Structure formats: structure tokens, C-alpha cells
Amino acid sequence: MKNLGFAAFVFIILFIACSKKESAGFSNEQEVKIQYDTTAIDSFSTGAVSVDIARKIKMSSPQYLDSVKQVRKLQEEEKKLKEELDKEAKKMLEEEKKKTDAEKKQKVSETSSASDTKTKTE
């Protein structure tokens, strides 16, 4: 009986010592999610692609190439419109210059003809 009591005592001590302990106020199972600004690359997994290669693949995709073509077309159209506007503005300036020159010549000819008539009348 002494051996049975001693064995039970040792069994209880071992059971308490080996039980899982929880500390008060602290949870070991807190999930911490860390946001990284880089892409993890596992070079041993299948389909592992570096960021540079992924960028090259994206840039070679048809959608990307189409969008680049559209942007180029828009830029060319804007450039053509600006050139046409510049040409029209230059033509308008030249026409205005011609008109002012013609008016100046008329004024000069009128003043000279008026002065000629005054000298003839005197």
C-alpha cells in the first residue's frame, strides 16, 4: 500500500510538471502579419519568377503594348494639331503684316498726294 501511494504521488507530480502551462495576460498565439514591400522569391519552387522578369513579361503582354501604341498615337495627334495651329497663327500674322503694310503705304501715298495738291494750289 505504501508503494501504491508513493507511485500515485509520483504520477501526480509528473502529471502536473508535464502539463501545458499558460502564463497570465500573455498569449503565445498572437498573429503578427508583417507587410513587406518586396516579393518573396523561392528559387526552388516551380514557377518562381523574379520581379524583374515579371515586369518584362508584363511589358511584353499585348494589352501593355496596345496601351503604349495608343499613347503614341495620341501624342502624335497632339503634335500635329499644335503644328497646324502654329502654321495658322503664322499665316494670320503674315496677313496682318501685309494689311498694316498696305495701310501704311496708302497713308503715305495719301499724305504725299495731299501735300502735292497743296503745293499745286499754292
N, CA, C and O of each residue as an XYZ file, in Angstrom:
488
protein
N       0.807     -1.164      0.000
C       0.000      0.000      0.000
C       0.868      1.252      0.000
O       0.550      2.246     -0.653
N       1.983      1.185      0.753
C       2.889      2.321      0.743
C       3.437      2.537     -0.663
O       3.592      3.674     -1.108
N       3.725      1.451     -1.350
C       4.250      1.580     -2.716
C       3.194      2.141     -3.659
O       3.507      2.917     -4.562
N       1.945      1.745     -3.444
C       0.872      2.240     -4.290
C       0.647      3.732     -4.045
O       0.420      4.462     -5.009
N       0.698      4.201     -2.851
C       0.557      5.618     -2.514
C       1.734      6.420     -3.050
O       1.562      7.517     -3.582
N       2.924      5.865     -2.906
C       4.126      6.526     -3.424
C       4.058      6.631     -4.938
O       4.404      7.673     -5.495
N       3.619      5.570     -5.622
C       3.506      5.565     -7.079
C       2.461      6.592     -7.525
O       2.680      7.288     -8.516
N       1.340      6.702     -6.822
C       0.308      7.675     -7.167
C       0.846      9.088     -6.972
O       0.592      9.967     -7.796
N       1.582      9.313     -5.898
C       2.176     10.623     -5.618
C       3.148     11.024     -6.721
O       3.113     12.166     -7.179
N       4.002     10.127     -7.152
C       4.971     10.398     -8.217
C       4.226     10.654     -9.531
O       4.600     11.548    -10.290
N       3.172      9.873     -9.803
C       2.394     10.045    -11.022
C       1.718     11.413    -11.065
O       1.692     12.050    -12.118
N       1.178     11.871     -9.955
C       0.536     13.182     -9.877
C       1.567     14.286    -10.066
O       1.303     15.257    -10.776
N       2.709     14.160     -9.458
C       3.786     15.166     -9.614
C       4.217     15.255    -11.078
O       4.367     16.351    -11.619
N       4.413     14.112    -11.709
C       4.811     14.104    -13.121
C       3.713     14.701    -14.000
O       4.006     15.437    -14.943
N       2.465     14.394    -13.701
C       1.349     14.913    -14.483
C       1.277     16.428    -14.389
O       1.060     17.095    -15.401
N       1.452     16.977    -13.217
C       1.416     18.428    -13.025
C       2.636     19.086    -13.685
O       2.500     20.148    -14.294
N       3.794     18.490    -13.579
C       5.021     19.067    -14.133
C       5.011     19.063    -15.660
O       5.534     19.977    -16.297
N       4.422     18.046    -16.224
C       4.433     17.926    -17.685
C       3.213     18.561    -18.343
O       3.112     18.544    -19.570
N       2.305     19.107    -17.586
C       1.126     19.724    -18.179
C       1.517     21.045    -18.846
O       2.521     21.668    -18.498
N       0.684     21.454    -19.822
C       0.958     22.690    -20.550
C       0.627     23.875    -19.660
O      -0.463     23.952    -19.094
N       1.564     24.789    -19.540
C       1.373     25.951    -18.678
C       1.013     27.156    -19.529
O       1.583     27.357    -20.601
N       0.065     27.958    -19.053
C      -0.305     29.198    -19.717
C       0.032     30.342    -18.780
O      -0.301     30.319    -17.595
N       0.691     31.329    -19.330
C       1.017     32.474    -18.497
C      -0.144     33.454    -18.521
O      -0.834     33.576    -19.533
N      -0.356     34.126    -17.453
C      -1.491     35.046    -17.340
C      -1.216     36.327    -18.104
O      -0.148     36.921    -17.957
N      -2.184     36.764    -18.931
C      -2.070     38.044    -19.619
C      -1.223     38.030    -20.873
O      -1.067     39.083    -21.490
N      -0.685     36.943    -21.275
C       0.149     36.891    -22.472
C      -0.274     35.706    -23.314
O      -0.343     34.576    -22.829
N      -0.555     35.970    -24.570
C      -0.981     34.903    -25.459
C       0.148     34.591    -26.427
O       0.628     35.472    -27.141
N       0.555     33.373    -26.446
C       1.633     32.960    -27.345
C       1.165     32.863    -28.786
O       1.975     32.847    -29.713
N      -0.132     32.799    -28.966
C      -0.672     32.582    -30.302
C      -1.107     33.876    -30.983
O      -2.051     33.876    -31.773
N      -0.440     34.948    -30.687
C      -0.753     36.212    -31.357
C      -0.266     36.145    -32.797
O       0.872     35.763    -33.070
N      -1.153     36.526    -33.713
C      -0.773     36.521    -35.116
C      -0.207     37.894    -35.470
O      -0.848     38.925    -35.270
N       0.972     37.873    -35.983
C       1.616     39.107    -36.392
C       1.817     39.027    -37.895
O       2.581     38.201    -38.394
N       1.113     39.907    -38.610
C       1.273     39.950    -40.054
C       2.163     41.128    -40.391
O       1.855     42.273    -40.061
N       3.242     40.841    -41.034
C       4.198     41.875    -41.412
C       4.022     42.146    -42.899
O       4.010     41.223    -43.713
N       3.887     43.406    -43.239
C       3.734     43.802    -44.633
C       5.118     44.117    -45.202
O       5.808     45.020    -44.729
N       5.500     43.371    -46.207
C       6.782     43.595    -46.855
C       6.565     44.330    -48.169
O       5.546     44.138    -48.831
N       7.514     45.163    -48.542
C       7.412     45.869    -49.801
C       8.158     45.149    -50.917
O       8.306     45.687    -52.015
N       8.619     43.956    -50.646
C       9.312     43.170    -51.648
C       8.555     41.866    -51.878
O       7.729     41.458    -51.062
N       8.844     41.243    -52.971
C       8.216     39.974    -53.293
C       9.156     38.850    -52.885
O      10.341     38.862    -53.217
N       8.615     37.889    -52.170
C       9.429     36.756    -51.761
C       9.678     35.865    -52.960
O       8.761     35.559    -53.723
N      10.898     35.461    -53.117
C      11.261     34.604    -54.242
C      11.830     33.309    -53.687
O      12.835     33.299    -52.977
N      11.171     32.237    -54.026
C      11.668     30.930    -53.638
C      12.200     30.291    -54.906
O      11.429     29.801    -55.730
N      13.494     30.295    -55.062
C      14.079     29.842    -56.308
C      13.960     28.338    -56.505
O      14.259     27.832    -57.587
N      13.533     27.626    -55.490
C      13.423     26.184    -55.618
C      12.007     25.737    -55.950
O      11.794     24.570    -56.279
N      11.046     26.632    -55.873
C       9.671     26.240    -56.166
C       9.401     26.359    -57.658
O      10.094     27.082    -58.373
N       8.388     25.642    -58.113
C       8.048     25.713    -59.531
C       7.327     27.023    -59.801
O       6.495     27.461    -59.006
N       7.646     27.635    -60.908
C       7.003     28.886    -61.281
C       7.548     30.093    -60.568
O       6.932     31.158    -60.610
N       8.682     29.963    -59.911
C       9.275     31.104    -59.221
C       9.811     32.080    -60.263
O      10.559     31.696    -61.163
N       9.418     33.355    -60.129
C       9.806     34.382    -61.091
C      10.279     35.592    -60.311
O       9.639     36.013    -59.347
N      11.389     36.143    -60.729
C      11.880     37.337    -60.052
C      11.045     38.535    -60.472
O      10.314     38.470    -61.460
N      11.149     39.610    -59.737
C      10.357     40.811    -60.004
C      10.722     41.398    -61.367
O       9.843     41.852    -62.099
N      11.994     41.391    -61.709
C      12.429     41.950    -62.990
C      11.853     41.170    -64.167
O      11.405     41.748    -65.157
N      11.874     39.852    -64.036
C      11.342     39.021    -65.121
C       9.836     39.189    -65.219
O       9.291     39.228    -66.322
N       9.154     39.288    -64.083
C       7.709     39.506    -64.094
C       7.381     40.830    -64.771
O       6.396     40.925    -65.503
N       8.195     41.845    -64.532
C       7.994     43.151    -65.171
C       8.179     43.042    -66.677
O       7.408     43.623    -67.441
N       9.195     42.304    -67.110
C       9.428     42.123    -68.545
C       8.267     41.383    -69.190
O       7.850     41.719    -70.299
N       7.748     40.381    -68.502
C       6.608     39.629    -69.029
C       5.399     40.544    -69.161
O       4.689     40.509    -70.166
N       5.172     41.361    -68.139
C       4.037     42.282    -68.169
C       4.185     43.281    -69.309
O       3.215     43.597    -69.997
N       5.401     43.773    -69.503
C       5.643     44.770    -70.539
C       5.496     44.165    -71.931
O       5.205     44.890    -72.882
N       5.687     42.861    -72.073
C       5.567     42.239    -73.378
C       4.148     41.742    -73.646
O       3.882     41.187    -74.712
N       3.252     41.932    -72.711
C       1.876     41.471    -72.904
C       1.184     42.341    -73.955
O       1.512     43.518    -74.101
N       0.232     41.766    -74.682
C      -0.462     42.524    -75.744
C      -1.209     43.746    -75.221
O      -1.233     44.780    -75.889
N      -1.809     43.652    -74.055
C      -2.544     44.794    -73.517
C      -1.608     45.963    -73.271
O      -1.938     47.105    -73.592
N      -0.448     45.685    -72.706
C       0.515     46.747    -72.424
C       0.996     47.378    -73.730
O       1.070     48.602    -73.849
N       1.321     46.536    -74.704
C       1.804     47.048    -75.981
C       0.732     47.880    -76.680
O       1.042     48.908    -77.282
N      -0.524     47.447    -76.607
C      -1.619     48.213    -77.198
C      -1.772     49.572    -76.523
O      -1.996     50.584    -77.187
N      -1.651     49.584    -75.204
C      -1.793     50.858    -74.495
C      -0.645     51.800    -74.858
O      -0.847     53.009    -74.974
N       0.537     51.259    -75.034
C       1.676     52.094    -75.433
C       1.436     52.669    -76.829
O       1.745     53.834    -77.083
N       0.883     51.854    -77.737
C       0.593     52.343    -79.090
C      -0.452     53.456    -79.056
O      -0.337     54.444    -79.781
N      -1.462     53.295    -78.217
C      -2.493     54.323    -78.113
C      -1.905     55.639    -77.607
O      -2.242     56.711    -78.110
N      -1.041     55.552    -76.626
C      -0.415     56.759    -76.085
C       0.422     57.441    -77.161
O       0.405     58.666    -77.280
N       1.149     56.658    -77.938
C       1.966     57.236    -79.016
C       1.093     57.926    -80.057
O       1.415     59.019    -80.525
N      -0.023     57.275    -80.419
C      -0.926     57.877    -81.398
C      -1.477     59.200    -80.886
O      -1.541     60.182    -81.625
N      -1.874     59.222    -79.621
C      -2.395     60.457    -79.047
C      -1.349     61.561    -79.047
O      -1.656     62.715    -79.345
N      -0.120     61.209    -78.713
C       0.948     62.201    -78.708
C       1.205     62.729    -80.117
O       1.425     63.927    -80.300
N       1.179     61.841    -81.113
C       1.402     62.274    -82.495
C       0.276     63.193    -82.955
O       0.523     64.199    -83.620
N      -0.968     62.845    -82.598
C      -2.096     63.688    -82.983
C      -1.995     65.070    -82.343
O      -2.250     66.082    -82.996
N      -1.625     65.110    -81.076
C      -1.453     66.393    -80.397
C      -0.355     67.213    -81.062
O      -0.487     68.426    -81.226
N       0.717     66.548    -81.440
C       1.828     67.237    -82.087
C       1.388     67.813    -83.429
O       1.736     68.943    -83.771
N       0.620     67.027    -84.191
C       0.131     67.506    -85.484
C      -0.802     68.698    -85.303
O      -0.719     69.676    -86.046
N      -1.684     68.616    -84.323
C      -2.603     69.725    -84.069
C      -1.846     70.990    -83.684
O      -2.187     72.083    -84.136
N      -0.827     70.846    -82.856
C      -0.031     72.010    -82.467
C       0.663     72.616    -83.681
O       0.707     73.838    -83.829
N       1.209     71.755    -84.558
C       1.881     72.257    -85.743
C       0.905     73.009    -86.651
O       1.234     74.062    -87.196
N      -0.305     72.449    -86.805
C      -1.308     73.114    -87.639
C      -1.700     74.459    -87.042
O      -1.839     75.448    -87.761
N      -1.877     74.492    -85.730
C      -2.221     75.755    -85.079
C      -1.098     76.782    -85.248
O      -1.364     77.963    -85.473
N       0.135     76.337    -85.142
C       1.268     77.239    -85.333
C       1.285     77.793    -86.763
O       1.523     78.981    -86.981
N       1.025     76.901    -87.736
C       1.018     77.347    -89.132
C      -0.089     78.375    -89.350
O       0.124     79.398    -90.002
N      -1.264     78.098    -88.804
C      -2.373     79.036    -88.963
C      -2.064     80.370    -88.294
O      -2.385     81.430    -88.831
N      -1.443     80.315    -87.126
C      -1.091     81.543    -86.424
C      -0.072     82.347    -87.240
O      -0.161     83.573    -87.311
N       0.891     81.659    -87.851
C       1.880     82.346    -88.679
C       1.218     82.990    -89.896
O       1.554     84.113    -90.270
N       0.278     82.274    -90.511
C      -0.419     82.830    -91.674
C      -1.208     84.067    -91.279
O      -1.225     85.064    -92.001
N      -1.856     83.992    -90.134
C      -2.631     85.148    -89.666
C      -1.715     86.336    -89.415
O      -2.051     87.465    -89.776
N      -0.569     86.096    -88.803
C       0.390     87.178    -88.546
C       0.886     87.782    -89.857
O       1.005     89.002    -89.970
N       1.177     86.939    -90.844
C       1.646     87.442    -92.127
C       0.562     88.276    -92.807
O       0.850     89.329    -93.376
N      -0.686     87.802    -92.745
C      -1.780     88.564    -93.352
C      -1.956     89.911    -92.656
O      -2.182     90.927    -93.313
N      -1.854     89.920    -91.338
C      -1.962     91.180    -90.604
C      -0.823     92.123    -90.969
O      -1.030     93.328    -91.115
N       0.380     91.571    -91.115
C       1.520     92.403    -91.510
C       1.280     93.016    -92.885
O       1.543     94.199    -93.102
N       0.778     92.200    -93.811
C       0.507     92.696    -95.161
C      -0.544     93.800    -95.130
O      -0.425     94.807    -95.829
N      -1.564     93.599    -94.317
C      -2.613     94.611    -94.216
C      -2.061     95.908    -93.640
O      -2.343     96.991    -94.152
N      -1.270     95.796    -92.570
C      -0.710     97.011    -91.966
C       0.253     97.696    -92.926
O       0.294     98.924    -93.005
N       1.034     96.892    -93.660
C       1.942     97.486    -94.643
C       1.148     98.194    -95.736
O       1.507     99.292    -96.161
N       0.075     97.565    -96.186
C      -0.755     98.173    -97.231
C      -1.381     99.461    -96.710
O      -1.442    100.455    -97.433
N      -1.845     99.455    -95.468
C      -2.433    100.660    -94.889
C      -1.396    101.767    -94.760
O      -1.682    102.932    -95.034
N      -0.198    101.398    -94.342
C       0.869    102.399    -94.229
C       1.176    103.008    -95.592
O       1.355    104.220    -95.712
N       1.235    102.161    -96.617
C       1.522    102.652    -97.962
C       0.416    103.577    -98.440
O       0.678    104.591    -99.087
N      -0.824    103.220    -98.116
C      -1.942    104.078    -98.509
C      -1.846    105.425    -97.807
O      -2.039    106.474    -98.423
N      -1.545    105.386    -96.513
C      -1.433    106.641    -95.756
C      -0.313    107.494    -96.318
O      -0.458    108.705    -96.480
N       0.811    106.843    -96.616
C       1.942    107.579    -97.168
C       1.568    108.157    -98.521
O       1.878    109.313    -98.809
N       0.916    107.379    -99.339
C       0.528    107.876   -100.668
C      -0.531    108.969   -100.546
O      -0.525    109.927   -101.319
N      -1.454    108.828    -99.567
C      -2.464    109.866    -99.365
C      -1.817    111.162    -98.877
O      -2.151    112.248    -99.350
N      -0.890    111.037    -97.931
C      -0.230    112.237    -97.422
C       0.624    112.872    -98.500
O       0.700    114.097    -98.596
N       1.268    112.042    -99.312
C       2.102    112.618   -100.377
C       1.224    113.255   -101.448
O       1.564    114.307   -101.989
N       0.092    112.617   -101.757
C      -0.801    113.216   -102.759
C      -1.479    114.463   -102.200
O      -1.726    115.414   -102.942
N      -1.779    114.472   -100.923
C      -2.362    115.650   -100.316
C      -1.351    116.786   -100.286
O      -1.708    117.942   -100.512
N      -0.108    116.469   -100.010
C       0.917    117.514    -99.989
C       1.182    118.015   -101.409
O       1.497    119.188   -101.607
N       1.054    117.129   -102.392
C       1.239    117.538   -103.794
C       0.106    118.483   -104.210
O       0.350    119.469   -104.906
N      -1.075    118.203   -103.808
C      -2.197    119.071   -104.167
C      -2.079    120.405   -103.474
O      -2.465    121.428   -104.040
N      -1.543    120.424   -102.234
C      -1.366    121.683   -101.528
C      -0.307    122.519   -102.233
O      -0.474    123.731   -102.367
N       0.769    121.906   -102.682
C       1.822    122.658   -103.349
C       1.329    123.180   -104.692
O       1.757    124.250   -105.126
N       0.466    122.470   -105.341
C      -0.071    122.924   -106.639
C      -1.037    124.085   -106.446
O      -1.077    124.995   -107.274
N      -1.800    124.070   -105.391
C      -2.737    125.124   -105.143
C      -2.035    126.390   -104.663
O      -2.580    127.478   -104.851
N      -0.943    126.308   -104.100
C      -0.196    127.465   -103.586
C       0.481    128.103   -104.720
O       1.177    129.103   -104.541
